[in-house]
């Protein structure tokens, strides 16, 4: 297998904002508090320790125990929950949507990063405890993003009407999905494990939040993963003061709007609204808007005066759901959290939020770009070696890769740079002559130069095309291996589901990932499978 390393910055799959963040460029330093390094956790621990109320710990522990009531909680997870009572215990958190059967592979990578970082911090700071947390995005409402997963070349889809918070969705109707997936899996011990996991999750639990908790718990309970659902009345009570400020002062809109005006050429991931809260009730989740002196619930007839809405917040905080701008604040209010781990897109929107945290006087966490991973089978590795490909080759755009390999396979030089340089020198001499005559001759020289250079470029393209045809069999094999590893010119981790690899690797898939992923590394993790 190739020995070259690919950094996130050179992979071609990260935005300019994330590349500059990873490089700790001066242009982005105002958008974060502390960069995630082992050394910087010392000050992050000290600051969070001062700013996190002890009474929040009691509520958090009680809520977690209540959420786990009907689940097989491991001794490791229970121990981690109990540790949260202690002032020297902190969380490392990741979050994810409730994708059907975990969705894309990076669900695993996020959580394993969280677990591995907690372990690494314990070694560096033995006087403190660090527990991994998975935040379930139960209050999201974009069903189309989570109702499917990819198994090999098959898209497994759950079709149903969608409305309201996803975590509350009934799992009714998933038996047909289970049957279709079972056929695709076929026989075998690993296939039976996956079938059993799917069946127990979705056919033996009433809603999507419980089904997702079951899967994550089964996969990670031995590592002590804590799974938290923010759609919780007691946890929302801790957030009441911030809900009221958001409704009355619209702090988030002001602070985040100001930040994104300073983004310059960076793409803005999310834009704030005047009020960054939804109102939820049963299957309803709609935005709260302020119009003509009244608070309205969008697309309904519900409306409140200021006094009525504040009373509703006090009586039913669970009916107020933070959107993407405010959810991170909610998370950091209820968790003694030091670091959030997410993908490039997530970290990009977190970088918009630091000033909002400052306005609410909540410690802004470190934000860490999760490991990106490419899983490579033994057979694929052998093909890569045989074709003489580097990882830089395989990460490049397909058109660039094909042109590069065609030039390498050709018996002669397909680059006409030397000929173009020679031609340009000849026309420079002609221009000297032309300058001593009339202007019309100079124009003719210039036109002829452009024509000749264009002709050379066309010849170069025709020759490259001819050579591509000559070496089409070899190029076809190169394209095939790239498309296996980068389906639809995208990252494997964004397309494939873990079940495809578990089917052949079994439990060793997790063992390999735990042993291979270094959360603080910014190199692409290319992992060979046996």
C-alpha positions in Angstrom: 0.0 0.0 0.0 1.3 3.5 -0.7 3.3 5.1 2.1 2.5 8.8 1.5 0.3 10.7 4.0 -2.5 13.0 3.1 -3.3 15.9 5.4 -6.8 17.3 5.7 -5.5 20.5 4.3 -4.2 18.8 1.1 -7.0 16.3 0.7 -9.2 18.6 -1.4 -12.3 17.8 0.7 -12.2 20.6 3.3 -13.4 24.2 2.9 -10.9 27.2 3.1 -12.3 28.1 6.5 -11.5 24.6 7.9 -8.1 24.5 6.2 -7.2 27.9 7.8 -8.5 26.8 11.1 -6.4 23.6 11.1 -3.4 25.8 10.1 -4.3 28.2 13.0 -4.1 31.1 10.5 -4.4 34.6 11.9 -7.5 35.2 9.8 -9.6 32.8 11.9 -8.1 33.1 15.4 -10.9 35.5 16.5 -13.5 32.7 15.8 -12.3 30.3 18.4 -11.3 30.3 22.1 -8.5 27.7 22.3 -7.2 25.4 19.6 -7.6 21.7 20.6 -4.1 20.5 21.8 -3.3 18.4 24.8 -1.5 21.4 26.4 -4.5 23.8 25.9 -6.8 21.5 27.8 -5.2 22.6 31.1 -6.7 26.1 30.8 -9.9 24.8 29.3 -10.4 22.6 32.4 -9.7 25.4 34.8 -12.1 27.8 33.1 -15.0 25.3 32.8 -14.5 24.2 36.3 -15.1 27.7 37.6 -18.0 28.4 35.3 -20.1 25.2 35.5 -22.6 25.2 38.4 -22.5 22.2 40.7 -26.4 22.0 40.8 -26.4 21.4 37.0 -24.4 18.2 37.7 -27.1 16.8 39.9 -29.9 17.5 37.4 -27.7 16.1 34.6 -27.0 12.8 36.4 -30.7 12.4 37.4 -31.9 13.0 33.9 -29.4 10.6 32.4 -30.4 7.8 34.8 -34.0 8.4 33.9 -33.3 8.3 30.2 -31.5 4.9 30.6 -34.3 3.4 32.7 -35.3 0.8 30.1 -31.9 0.1 28.6 -29.1 -2.3 29.5 -26.6 0.1 30.9 -23.0 -1.2 31.2 -21.0 -0.8 34.4 -18.7 1.5 32.5 -21.5 3.8 31.4 -23.1 3.9 34.9 -19.6 4.7 36.4 -19.2 7.6 34.0 -22.7 8.9 34.8 -21.9 8.8 38.5 -18.6 10.5 38.0 -20.5 13.5 36.5 -21.5 14.3 40.1 -17.8 15.1 40.8 -16.4 18.6 40.2 -13.3 17.1 38.6 -15.2 15.3 35.8 -15.7 16.7 32.4 -17.2 15.6 29.1 -15.9 15.2 25.6 -18.9 15.5 23.3 -20.0 14.7 19.7 -23.4 14.9 18.2 -25.2 13.3 15.3 -28.6 13.0 13.7 -30.8 9.9 14.2 -29.8 8.4 10.9 -31.4 5.1 10.0 -29.0 2.4 11.3 -26.4 5.1 12.1 -26.3 6.4 8.5 -22.8 7.2 7.0 -19.6 5.6 8.4 -18.4 8.8 10.1 -21.0 8.2 12.8 -18.6 5.6 14.1 -15.5 7.8 13.7 -17.1 10.7 15.7 -17.9 8.5 18.6 -14.6 6.6 18.6 -12.7 9.9 18.5 -14.7 11.0 21.5 -13.9 7.8 23.4 -10.2 7.9 22.4 -9.7 11.6 23.3 -11.3 11.0 26.8 -8.8 8.2 27.4 -5.9 10.3 26.1 -6.8 13.2 28.4 -7.0 10.9 31.4 -3.3 9.9 30.8 -2.3 13.6 30.5 -4.4 14.9 33.4 -4.8 11.9 35.8 -6.3 14.1 38.6 -9.4 14.7 36.4 -12.0 12.4 34.8 -13.1 12.6 31.2 -16.2 10.9 29.9 -17.4 10.5 26.3 -20.8 11.8 25.4 -23.0 11.3 22.3 -25.6 14.0 21.9 -28.6 12.6 20.0 -30.2 15.3 17.7 -33.7 14.2 18.6 -35.3 17.6 18.0 -34.2 17.9 14.4 -37.0 17.8 11.8 -35.3 17.1 8.5 -36.5 13.5 7.9 -35.1 13.3 4.3 -31.6 13.6 5.7 -31.9 10.6 8.0 -34.4 8.2 6.5 -31.9 6.0 4.5 -28.5 4.4 4.5 -26.3 2.9 1.8 -25.4 -0.8 1.9 -23.0 -1.6 -0.9 -24.8 -0.4 -4.1 -28.3 -0.5 -2.5 -30.0 2.4 -0.8 -32.1 1.3 2.1 -35.0 3.8 2.6 -37.7 4.3 5.2 -40.6 6.0 3.5 -43.2 7.7 5.7 -44.8 11.0 6.4 -42.7 13.4 8.4 -43.5 16.1 10.8 -42.2 17.3 14.1 -39.1 16.3 16.2 -37.5 13.2 14.7 -36.8 11.6 18.0 -40.5 11.3 18.7 -41.3 9.5 15.4 -42.9 6.1 15.8 -40.9 3.2 14.4 -44.0 1.7 12.9 -43.5 0.6 9.3 -39.8 -0.4 9.7 -40.5 -4.1 9.5 -40.6 -3.9 5.7 -37.2 -2.1 5.8 -35.8 -4.8 8.1 -37.0 -7.5 5.7 -35.4 -5.8 2.7 -32.1 -5.2 4.6 -32.0 -8.8 5.8 -32.2 -10.1 2.2 -29.2 -7.9 1.3 -27.2 -9.1 4.3 -27.6 -12.8 3.5 -26.4 -15.6 5.9 -23.5 -15.7 8.3 -22.6 -14.9 11.9 -21.8 -11.2 11.3 -25.0 -10.9 9.2 -27.0 -12.4 12.0 -25.5 -9.8 14.5 -26.5 -7.0 12.2 -30.0 -8.3 11.6 -30.5 -8.8 15.4 -29.2 -5.3 16.1 -31.6 -3.7 13.5 -34.6 -5.8 14.7 -34.2 -5.1 18.4 -33.6 -1.4 17.8 -36.5 -0.6 15.4 -39.0 -3.4 15.9 -38.8 -3.5 19.7 -38.7 0.2 20.5 -41.5 2.6 20.1 -39.7 5.7 18.8 -36.6 6.7 16.8 -34.8 8.2 19.8 -35.1 5.0 21.8 -34.1 2.9 18.7 -31.0 5.0 18.1 -30.0 4.9 21.8 -30.3 1.1 21.7 -27.9 0.9 18.7 -25.3 3.3 20.0 -25.5 1.7 23.5 -25.0 -1.8 22.0 -22.0 -0.7 19.9 -20.3 1.5 22.5 -21.5 0.6 26.0 -18.3 -1.4 26.8 -16.4 1.9 26.4 -18.7 3.7 28.8 -20.3 6.0 26.2 -23.0 8.3 27.6 -25.9 8.9 25.3 -27.9 12.1 26.0 -31.3 13.3 24.7 -31.7 17.0 24.9 -35.5 16.7 24.5 -35.9 16.5 28.3 -38.0 18.6 30.6 -35.6 18.7 33.5 -32.6 19.6 31.3 -34.6 22.3 29.6 -35.3 23.8 33.0 -31.6 24.6 33.3 -31.9 26.5 30.0 -34.9 28.7 31.0 -32.9 31.9 31.6 -31.3 31.6 28.1 -34.6 30.9 26.4 -36.0 34.1 27.9 -33.0 36.2 26.9 -33.3 34.8 23.4 -37.0 35.7 23.2 -36.7 39.2 24.7 -33.2 40.4 23.6 -32.5 38.4 20.5 -28.8 38.1 21.5 -28.0 35.3 19.1 -29.1 37.2 16.0 -27.1 40.3 16.9 -23.8 38.5 17.9 -23.8 35.9 15.1 -24.8 38.4 12.5 -21.8 40.5 13.5 -19.5 37.6 13.4 -20.4 36.4 9.9 -19.9 40.0 8.5 -16.3 39.4 9.4 -16.1 36.1 7.5 -14.9 37.8 4.4 -14.3 35.2 1.7 -15.2 32.3 4.0 -18.5 30.6 3.2 -21.2 31.1 5.9 -22.5 27.7 7.1 -25.7 28.9 8.8 -27.4 32.3 9.2 -29.1 33.3 12.5 -32.8 34.2 12.7 -34.3 37.0 14.9 -35.4 34.3 17.3 -33.5 31.0 17.2 -36.1 28.8 18.9 -38.8 26.4 17.8 -42.1 25.7 19.6 -42.7 21.9 19.9 -45.8 20.1 21.0 -46.4 16.4 20.1 -45.7 16.3 16.3 -45.4 20.1 15.9 -42.1 21.9 15.6 -42.4 25.4 14.2 -40.4 28.6 14.4 -41.3 31.3 17.0 -41.5 34.7 15.3 -42.3 38.2 16.7 -44.8 40.3 14.8 -46.8 43.3 15.7 -46.2 43.0 19.4 -47.1 39.3 19.6 -45.1 36.1 19.6 -46.4 33.8 16.9 -45.8 30.1 16.2 -45.2 29.9 12.4 -47.7 28.1 10.2 -50.2 27.8 13.2 -52.8 30.0 14.9 -50.9 29.9 18.2 -49.9 33.3 19.5 -48.7 34.7 22.9 -48.2 38.0 24.5 -44.8 38.5 26.1 -46.1 37.7 29.6 -48.0 34.6 28.3 -44.9 33.3 26.5 -42.6 33.8 29.5 -45.2 32.0 31.6 -45.2 29.2 29.1 -41.4 29.0 29.3 -41.6 28.6 33.1 -44.4 26.0 33.0 -43.2 24.0 29.9 -39.6 24.6 29.0 -39.6 21.3 27.1 -41.8 23.0 24.4 -38.9 25.3 23.4 -36.4 23.8 21.1 -33.2 25.5 20.1 -32.2 25.7 16.4 -28.8 25.0 15.0 -27.5 28.4 16.3 -28.7 28.0 19.9 -28.4 24.2 20.3 -24.6 24.4 21.0 -25.3 26.9 23.8 -27.9 24.6 25.3 -25.4 21.7 25.2 -22.7 23.7 26.9 -25.1 25.0 29.6 -26.1 21.4 30.7 -22.8 19.6 30.2 -19.4 20.2 31.9 -18.0 20.0 28.4 -14.4 20.8 27.3 -14.5 19.9 23.6 -16.9 19.3 20.8 -15.9 16.9 18.0 -17.5 17.2 14.6 -17.1 17.2 10.8 -15.9 20.1 8.7 -19.4 21.4 8.2 -20.2 21.3 11.9 -17.0 23.0 13.0 -17.6 25.7 10.4 -20.9 26.7 12.0 -19.4 26.4 15.5 -16.8 29.0 14.4 -19.7 31.5 14.0 -20.8 31.1 17.6 -17.9 32.2 19.9 -19.2 35.8 20.3 -22.7 34.4 21.2 -21.2 32.3 23.9 -19.4 35.4 25.2 -22.7 37.4 25.2 -24.4 34.7 27.3 -21.2 34.3 29.5 -20.8 30.6 28.8 -17.4 29.1 28.2 -16.8 28.3 24.5 -15.5 24.8 24.1 -12.6 23.6 22.0 -13.9 22.5 18.6 -12.0 19.5 17.0 -12.3 18.3 13.4 -13.0 14.6 13.7 -10.8 12.0 12.0 -11.5 11.3 8.4 -11.0 7.7 7.5 -10.6 5.6 4.4 -11.0 1.8 4.8 -9.0 -0.2 2.3 -9.4 -4.0 1.8 -6.4 -6.2 1.2 -7.5 -6.8 -2.4 -7.9 -3.1 -3.0 -4.4 -2.4 -1.5 -2.9 -5.0 -3.9 -4.6 -3.4 -6.9 -3.3 0.1 -5.9 0.3 -1.2 -5.6 0.0 -3.0 -9.0 -1.2 0.1 -10.7 1.6 2.2 -9.1 -0.8 4.7 -7.5 -0.1 7.0 -4.6 -2.7 8.3 -2.1 -2.1 11.8 -3.6 -3.2 10.2 -7.0 -6.3 8.6 -5.5 -7.4 11.8 -3.6 -7.0 13.9 -6.8 -9.9 14.8 -9.1 -10.5 12.0 -11.6 -9.9 14.1 -14.7 -6.5 15.2 -13.3 -5.6 11.7 -12.3 -6.4 10.3 -15.7 -4.3 13.0 -17.4 -1.4 12.5 -15.0 -1.4 8.7 -15.4 -1.7 8.9 -19.2 1.4 11.1 -19.4 3.2 8.6 -17.2 2.2 5.6 -19.3 3.0 7.3 -22.6 6.3 6.5 -24.3 6.9 10.2 -25.1 6.5 13.6 -23.5 2.9 14.8 -23.9 3.8 18.2 -22.3 4.3 20.9 -25.0 5.6 23.5 -22.5 9.1 23.4 -24.1 7.7 23.9 -27.6 5.5 26.7 -26.4 8.5 28.4 -24.8 10.5 28.0 -28.0 7.6 29.5 -30.0 7.2 32.4 -27.6 11.0 33.2 -27.9 10.7 33.3 -31.7 7.8 35.7 -31.6 9.7 37.9 -29.1 12.4 38.3 -31.8 9.7 39.0 -34.4 8.2 41.7 -32.1 11.6 43.4 -31.9 11.6 43.6 -35.7 8.0 44.7 -35.8 8.6 47.5 -33.3 11.0 49.1 -35.9 8.3 49.0 -38.6 4.7 50.2 -38.7 2.0 49.3 -36.1 0.0 47.1 -38.5 2.9 44.6 -38.7 3.1 44.4 -34.8 -0.6 43.5 -34.8 -0.1 40.8 -37.3 2.7 39.3 -35.3 0.6 39.3 -32.2 -2.3 37.6 -34.0 0.0 35.0 -35.5 1.5 34.2 -32.1 -1.9 33.6 -30.6 -2.9 31.4 -33.5 0.3 29.3 -33.3 0.1 28.9 -29.5 -3.6 27.9 -29.8 -2.6 25.3 -32.5 0.0 23.8 -30.2 -2.5 23.6 -27.4 -5.0 21.8 -29.7 -2.3 19.4 -30.8 -1.4 18.7 -27.1 -5.0 17.9 -26.3 -5.4 15.7 -29.4 -2.3 13.8 -28.5 -3.4 13.3 -24.9 -6.8 12.1 -26.1 -5.1 9.6 -28.5 -2.9 8.3 -25.7 -5.8 7.9 -23.3 -7.4 5.7 -26.0 -4.2 3.7 -26.4 -4.0 3.1 -22.6 -7.7 2.8 -21.9 -7.6 -0.6 -20.3 -5.0 0.5 -17.7 -6.9 3.8 -17.1 -10.1 1.9 -16.7 -8.6 -0.1 -13.8 -7.4 3.1 -12.2 -10.9 4.6 -12.5 -12.4 1.5 -11.0 -10.3 1.4 -7.9 -10.7 5.2 -7.3 -14.5 4.8 -7.6 -14.5 1.9 -5.2 -12.7 4.1 -2.6 -14.3 7.4 -3.5 -17.9 6.6 -4.6 -19.4 9.3 -6.8 -16.1 11.3 -6.3 -17.0 11.7 -2.7 -15.5 10.4 0.6 -16.3 6.8 1.5 -17.2 7.8 5.0 -20.0 10.1 3.7 -21.6 7.3 1.6 -21.1 3.8 3.0 -22.7 2.4 6.2 -20.7 0.5 8.8 -22.7 -2.7 8.2 -20.9 -3.2 4.8 -17.6 -3.5 6.6 -18.9 -5.2 9.7 -20.2 -8.0 7.5 -16.7 -9.0 6.5 -14.7 -7.8 9.5 -17.0 -8.4 12.5 -15.9 -7.0 15.8 -12.3 -6.6 14.6 -13.6 -3.5 12.6 -14.1 -1.7 16.0 -10.8 -3.0 17.4 -9.0 -1.7 14.4 -10.6 1.7 14.6 -10.0 2.1 18.3 -6.3 1.3 17.7 -5.9 3.5 14.6 -7.7 6.7 15.3 -5.8 9.5 16.9 -8.3 12.3 17.5 -5.7 15.1 17.5 -4.1 14.1 14.2 -4.9 16.2 11.1 -3.8 13.5 8.7 -6.3 11.4 6.8 -6.5 7.9 8.5 -6.0 5.3 5.8 -6.7 2.0 7.4 -5.9 -1.4 5.8 -8.4 -4.2 6.6 -7.4 -7.9 6.6 
